[in-house]
């Protein structure tokens, strides 16, 4: 599962949402203009800027304005790490 930080007017966000839907990837969208804590998180991983889309993964890592390929690669890496024996 991943979280996409977005705004209603962000074209890149709309594009990424469409791609995530097409790929069948589960995600939650949080509008940073409606959630101050979300805006704070986005700024914390983007050098103080409210850059969207910012995607946060289950392991806590984040990517800013990623391509769908980058998202899929990160999800695969997280799945591989989770599958490794302890």
C-alpha positions, 0 to 999 in steps of 0.5 A, spaced: 500 500 500 502 507 498 500 514 500 500 519 494 500 526 497 496 531 492 492 537 490 486 537 486 489 542 481 496 537 480 496 535 473 502 530 474 498 527 480 492 526 476 496 522 471 499 518 476 493 516 479 490 514 472 497 510 471 496 507 478 489 505 477 491 502 470 496 497 474 491 495 479 496 498 485 492 500 491 493 507 494 490 512 498 490 520 496 491 525 501 490 532 499 495 537 502 491 543 502 486 540 506 491 536 511 496 540 514 500 534 517 500 531 510 503 538 507 508 538 513 510 531 511 511 533 504 515 539 505 520 534 510 521 530 504 522 535 499 527 540 502 521 545 505 517 545 498 510 542 497 512 538 491 506 533 489 505 528 487 509 525 493 508 518 494 510 514 501 511 507 501 509 502 506 517 502 509 516 509 510 520 511 504 518 517 499 519 519 492 517 525 489 513 526 482 515 518 480 514 515 474 509 509 474 516 505 473 519 508 479 513 506 483 513 499 481 520 498 482 520 501 489 514 496 490 518 490 488 524 492 492 520 493 498 516 486 497 523 483 496 526 485 502 519 483 506 520 476 503 527 475 505 528 470 511 530 473 518 
